[in-house]
Amino acid sequence: MMAELKQFRDERGVSAVEFALILPILVLLYLGCVELSHALTVDRKVTTAASVVGDLVAQATQLSNADIRNIFDATDAVLTPYDAAPLEIVVSNVRITQNGTEVLWSEASGGGTARGCGSSMNLPDNIRIEGTSLVVAEVKYRYKPTFGNVIKEAITFSDTFYLRPRRSAVIEHSC
């Protein structure tokens, strides 16, 4: 009788069973953390890309089409090691007048849509100074999660930077 009771108290396999039960939860937790860290990194890189585009344009006094292409190409290096294909960039030079705003020129890359010359643009009130111009760099990135079983839709990260031209009142570029 004592041997039978001892048999039911044998706990040698309990750890293996507990580990087998908790393993799927641990794997999902690990993959979720990895995915979250990738998404946060891409979000930071989108912010950096918008800053780089705006800053490089704001340093110029005039830009050629080749200069704009080189600036757009610089964002590929910013996004490394992530794919730059889902990146959309729009950079514009906007004049602020007492009647509103006027887009002087606008260029786009990666599927982004350039703003029409002479069109108006909504700007935050706290940066509107009549008689000046702004460089507006808008960047969007459609991030597709690596482990797409949980989140099947792409997540869009975007950022906009407003900078004043540094070396001239307006940056010359063809419209």
C-alpha positions in Angstrom: 0.0 0.0 0.0 2.8 2.4 0.8 4.4 1.7 -2.6 1.2 2.6 -4.3 1.0 6.0 -2.5 4.6 6.7 -3.4 3.9 6.1 -7.0 1.2 8.8 -7.1 3.6 11.3 -5.5 6.3 10.9 -8.1 7.0 14.5 -9.4 9.9 13.8 -11.8 8.0 14.9 -14.9 6.1 17.9 -13.5 8.7 20.4 -14.6 8.7 19.1 -18.2 4.9 19.3 -18.3 4.8 22.8 -16.9 7.5 23.9 -19.4 5.5 22.4 -22.3 2.4 24.4 -21.1 4.2 27.7 -20.7 6.4 27.5 -23.8 3.9 28.8 -26.4 3.2 31.8 -24.2 6.9 32.5 -23.8 7.5 32.2 -27.5 4.6 34.6 -28.3 5.9 37.1 -25.7 9.4 36.9 -27.2 8.1 37.4 -30.7 5.9 40.3 -29.6 8.8 42.0 -27.9 10.9 41.6 -31.1 8.1 43.0 -33.3 7.6 45.9 -30.9 11.3 46.8 -30.9 11.4 46.7 -34.8 8.3 48.9 -35.0 9.8 51.5 -32.5 13.0 51.5 -34.5 11.2 52.1 -37.8 9.2 54.9 -36.1 12.5 56.6 -35.0 14.0 56.2 -38.4 11.0 57.8 -40.0 11.4 60.8 -37.7 15.1 60.9 -38.6 14.4 60.7 -42.3 12.0 63.6 -42.1 14.5 65.6 -40.2 17.3 64.8 -42.7 15.2 65.8 -45.7 14.1 69.0 -44.2 17.5 69.9 -42.9 19.3 69.3 -46.2 16.8 71.3 -48.1 16.8 74.2 -45.6 20.6 74.5 -46.0 20.4 75.2 -49.7 19.8 78.5 -51.5 18.7 76.8 -54.7 18.1 73.2 -55.7 18.3 71.3 -58.9 16.3 68.1 -59.7 19.6 66.2 -59.1 20.0 67.8 -55.7 16.5 66.7 -54.7 17.1 63.1 -55.9 20.3 63.0 -53.9 18.5 64.2 -50.8 15.8 61.6 -51.3 18.5 58.9 -51.8 20.0 59.9 -48.4 16.9 58.6 -46.7 17.8 55.1 -47.9 20.9 55.2 -45.7 18.8 56.4 -42.8 16.4 53.5 -43.1 19.1 50.8 -43.3 18.7 47.9 -42.6 14.9 48.3 -43.3 13.5 48.4 -46.8 13.1 51.9 -48.2 10.5 50.9 -50.8 7.4 51.7 -48.6 8.8 55.2 -47.8 6.9 58.2 -49.2 8.5 61.7 -49.0 7.0 65.1 -49.9 9.2 68.2 -49.4 7.8 71.6 -50.1 8.8 75.3 -49.8 5.8 77.3 -48.5 5.5 81.1 -48.4 3.4 82.6 -45.6 1.4 85.6 -46.5 -1.3 87.6 -44.7 -3.9 85.8 -46.8 -2.6 82.3 -46.0 0.0 80.2 -47.5 1.3 79.5 -51.0 3.3 76.4 -52.1 6.3 77.8 -54.1 7.4 74.3 -55.1 7.0 70.7 -54.0 8.7 67.4 -54.8 7.8 63.9 -54.0 9.4 60.4 -53.9 8.3 56.9 -53.4 4.6 57.2 -54.3 4.1 60.4 -52.4 2.1 63.2 -54.1 3.7 66.6 -54.6 1.6 69.6 -53.7 0.5 71.8 -56.5 2.4 75.0 -57.1 0.4 78.0 -55.8 -1.9 75.8 -53.7 -2.4 76.5 -50.0 -1.3 74.4 -47.1 -2.5 74.2 -43.5 0.3 75.1 -41.1 0.3 75.2 -37.3 -0.5 78.7 -36.0 2.6 78.9 -33.8 5.0 78.7 -36.7 3.2 81.2 -39.1 5.3 84.3 -39.5 4.0 86.5 -42.3 6.6 87.3 -45.0 8.7 84.2 -44.3 8.8 80.8 -45.9 9.1 77.3 -44.5 10.5 74.0 -45.7 7.9 71.3 -45.0 9.2 67.7 -45.0 6.6 65.0 -44.8 7.5 61.4 -44.5 5.3 58.3 -44.4 6.3 54.6 -44.0 4.0 51.6 -44.3 5.6 49.1 -41.9 4.6 45.4 -42.5 5.2 43.4 -39.3 7.7 40.6 -39.6 5.4 38.2 -37.8 2.2 39.1 -39.6 0.0 36.4 -38.1 -1.2 38.6 -35.3 -1.2 42.0 -37.1 -2.0 41.5 -40.7 -2.4 45.1 -41.7 0.5 47.4 -42.4 1.1 50.1 -39.8 1.7 53.6 -41.2 4.3 55.8 -39.4 4.5 59.4 -40.4 6.2 62.6 -39.3 6.4 66.2 -40.5 9.2 68.7 -40.0 8.9 72.5 -40.4 12.2 74.3 -40.9 13.0 77.9 -41.9 15.5 78.3 -44.8 18.9 79.0 -43.3 20.8 80.9 -46.0 18.1 82.7 -48.0 14.5 83.8 -47.6 13.2 81.3 -50.2 14.9 78.3 -51.7 14.9 78.5 -55.5 13.7 75.5 -57.4 11.6 75.0 -60.5 7.9 74.5 -60.0 
